Amino acid sequence: MQMKLLDVLACPKCGNALACTATASESTQEIVTGHLDCEKCGQRYPIEAGIPRFVSSDNYAASFGYQWNKFRLEQIDSNNGTRLSTDRFYSETGLTKEWLKGKWVLDSGCGAGAFLDVASQSECEIVGMDISNAVDAAKANLAGRPRVHFVQASIYEPPFRAGAFDACYCIGVIQHTPDPRGAMMALPRLLKKGGLIAVTIYERKPWTRLHSKYLLRPLAKRLDKRLLLLLIRGVMPVVFPFTEIGFRLPLAGRLLQFAIPIANYVDQPGLNLRQRYQWAVLNTFDMLSPQYDQPQTEKEAREALAAADIIELQRLPNSGLNMVGRRA
């Protein structure tokens, strides 16, 4: 943890400023271990492995902690040689590298840091927040970048002062929370007046729940995560070649993608066959393992964000329900 992170931190229980008692690394001057104290309500929060921890890792998102520590590097552009995360970041947030420079930005639900990797190249101060210990994977991926910060915290009780950020984005996270409306409404107060917000959520349509994954999820999400991953790895050599052909068929391919619970995104550019196989394992686990999977309608998203003082809401023409707006 860097001391300048204290500029935006606040007690998630009462909103008061936090005092830091810690030991810094002699070589990097980063705080490695210690604690943050709230003088108002008496709460104490540990700093472990350089990350302030405001929640326990044993929570509803534990599967993501397991997932992103297991697949730490797969979706990091600077590792896989693609621009998939870069292109997705800029298209789904509506931000530009020039605008980001010098700003404070929050990545809510950062996972292993695929979008942190992109945003950090714009010279902004970027904070990656995740409720799971995926933040450890993100920190390992982005170690040494002076403008990248990490916290382990809940989207419902974010440990930041009101109006701390110029922008906030939350991509592919809200549907995996127990209360998607509450998650959307928790973020806008962290923005400055006029601050920008971007969310991407699974969209719920009349046929969404007929997708084959929802037939397997009641069992899959209850399995030990190691066992589930082992089962996926076991079937993938058989089903992956079939999906490589079947998912590309005109018309029938879309039906097969709906009927077969394997997440092989055959139209994703830039990946070689080995990478696409590994991504199929990762994305199938991501599809079946989360405790919550609650797609939202555009109406629900608009109402939640508008109730939290987000104005000028627009839907961007990307996959899923991708909304951007700004705080009134």
N, C-alpha and C positions, 0 to 999 in steps of 0.2 A: 504493500500500500504506500502510495506517495502522500506526503502531508497536504498537498494542494487538494486532495479529494475531500478534506474536511470542509472546504469552502462550500460544498453542496450537500454534505451529509447532515442529517438531523435524526433525532430519536423517532423511530417508527410508531412508538406508542403515544407520545405527547407532542412531537414536533420541535422539541427544544434542541439547542445546539449540543454537540457532543465534545467531550474532552478526551484527549488521547494520552494513554500511558503505554509506552511501547519501547521495543529495542530495534534499532535500525541496523541494517547490514553495513559494515564498514566499507565494502567495495562499491555498493550501489546506492547507499543512503536510503534504501527502501525499508519500510517497516515490515518486519517479518513476523513478529509475534508481539502480543500485548493485548490491550483491551480498550474499548471506547465506553465512556461513562456519561450518563445523563444526570446532571445535578438536580434536575427538576423532579423526575419520577423515580430516580434511583436505579434504573435499568443499567445492566452492564452487558456489553457485547464483545465476544472474543475476536481477536485478529489471529488467524491461523494460516500458515503458509503464505503470508502476505495478503490475505483476503479478509475483510471484515465479514463476520458471519452473524446475520440477524435471525436466522432460522436453523433448525436442525436439518440434516440431509435426509432424514427418515420422514418423507412426506409424500403427497399424492403424485409428485413428479419424479420419484426415485428412479423410474424406468429410464427417464431421459438422462439422469446422471450416469447410469450404467451404459446407456447407448453411446453417449458422446465421449466417455472415457475409453470405450472400446473402439469407436470409429473416430478417433480424434482428428485425423488429418484428411479424411476423404473429401470433404467439401470445402477445403481451404484452397482458394485459387492459387495462392503463391506456392502451394505444394503440388496440386494436380495439373497445373499447366493450362487451365481453362480460364474463361471469363464468366463462368456460369453464375457465381455468387456476385461478381461485380455488376454484371448486366441486370441481375435481379434486384440488387440493392438500389441502383439508381432509377430503374423503371418503376419500382414499387413504392419508393419514398418520394419521388419527384424532386429530390435534392440534387445539387450539383457540387462538384469538388470545390469550385470557387466559393460558393455560398457557405460551405461547411468550415472553411478556414477560420480558425480562431473561436469557433462556437463551442458551447458545451452541449453534448448530445447524449441521449440515453438509448441504449439498446435493451429493451425489456424482453427477457427470455433469450439470452445470447447464445445458449447452447455451447458448442465448441468454438464459437467465435468466427464463423464464416463471414458475417457482415461486419464484425469488428475489424477483421483483417482488411476489408475494403475501406471502411470509413477512416481508419487510422492513417491511411495514406493521404488524407486531405488536410492534415495539420490541425484537426479539431481535437478538443478534449473529449474523448469518448468513454462512457461508462457502460460496462457490460454487467447486467443484473440477471441472475438466474436463481430460482428457488432450489435447484438441485446442485449437486457437486459437479455438474458440467462446467461450472466456472473454473474448476481446477484444470480441466482440459483446455479451456480457452486461455487461461493464464500460461500454461505450458506452451501453447501454440504461438503466443504473442509476447513472450518474455523479452524484456529489454526495450520495448517501445515506450518512450517516456510519456506519451499522451494517452495511454490506454489504462483504464482503471477497472477494477472488478469488485462486485459485492455479491454476497449470497443472501438473497432476501425475497420476500413474497411480493407479488404484484399488488396484493390487497393492502399491504402495509409497507410501501416503499420508503426506505430510510433516507429521504431527501427533503430538503426544505422546499416550501412552496415557491414556485417560480424560479427554480434553479436552472432550468434547461431552455435552450433556444429551440431544440427539436427533440422529438421522441419517436421511435419507430418500434413496432411490435409485429414481427412477421412469422406467421405460422404457429402462433402460441395460444391465442385467446380461446380457440375451440378446445384446448386441452386443460382448461381450468374448470373448477367446480361451478363457478358462477361467471359466465362470459360477460354478461351485462355489467356486473360489478367490476370485472377486470378492465373493461373499456372505460368505465367512469372513474377509475382510480388514477389513470395516467394524466389527464389534462391539467390537474391542479399543480403538477410538477413543472408546467410550462410557463415561461414568461408571457405577458400579454402579447398577443400576436405570434407566439411560438407555434411551430409546425408539428403536426402529428400525422403518422401514417400507420395504418394497420392492414394486415392481410389475414383473412380468416377463411376457413372452409365454408363454402356457401351451402345452405340447405335449400334444396328444391323438392318438389313433391315426390320424386323418385330416389332421392339421396339414400334413404335408409334401406333401399332394396339392394344396395351394393353388397357384394359377397363378403366384404370384410366385416360387415355388421352381423353376419351369421356366425363368424368365428370369434369375434371379439369377446363375447361373454365368457368364453373359456380361456382364450389366449391371454387376456389381461390378468387372469388369476394365476397363471402358471409362473413358476419360478423363472426369472428372466434369463438365466443361463440355460435352462431347459428349452425355453422358447427359441432362443437363438440357435441352439443345437438342432432343434427340429427344422428350423428354416434352412440352416446350412445343409441339412440332410436331404431335403426335397429339392433344393435349388438346382443341383446338377441335372435333374430330370425335367423340371418345369421351365427352367430358364431357356433352353434351346427352343422349346415349343412357343414360349411367349415372344422370342426374338422373331419368329416367323409370323405367328398368329396375330400379334398386336399390330403388325404392319399392314395387314390386309385391309383393302378399302371396305368401309362400312362394317364388315364383320369384326374388324380389329377393335373398334370402339365397344362393341358388345362383349367381346372376349375380355377386354380390360375391366369391364364392369362385373363380369361373371367369375373371373379368376382372381383370387386375393393375393396376387403377386405384383409388387410395385416396380415393374420394369418399364421405365420411361424411354421407350425406343426412339422417340423424336427429340431427345435431348442432344444438342450438338456438342462436339468437342471431346467426347469420351471415347476411348478405345474399348474394345470388347471386354478386356479384363476389368477396366474401371467400371463399365456398366454392370458387369456381374456383381462386383462388390457393392455398388450403389443399390442394386436390386435387393441384396441381402439386408443392407442398412435400411432402406426405405420400407421394405416389407416388415421388418421389426418395428420401425417407427409407426407403421400403420396399425399393427395388431397389439402392441404392448401398452400404450398409455391407459391410465385409469379412466380418463375422460376423453370423449370425442363428441363434441357438441357443436355441429355446424350451425351457423346463424343465417338469417335472411337479411337482405339489404335493409329492409324496414327496421328490423331489430337493431342493426348496427347504427343506422342513422339516428334512431330515437335515443339510444344510449349515449352517443357522442354529443348530440345536440343538448341533451339534459345536463351534460358536463361542460357546457359553454363552448363547444366547438362549432365554428361557423364556416361558411363557404365550403361545405362538404362536397367533394367530388368523388365519383367512382372512376378509377383508372382502368384502361382496357387490358388488364392482365389476368392471368389465371386466378381463380378463386375470387373472393370478395375483398377487393383492394380499395380502401377508402383513404383519402387525405383531406386535411382541413387545417384550420388554425384556431388558436384560443382567442376568444373575443377580448 
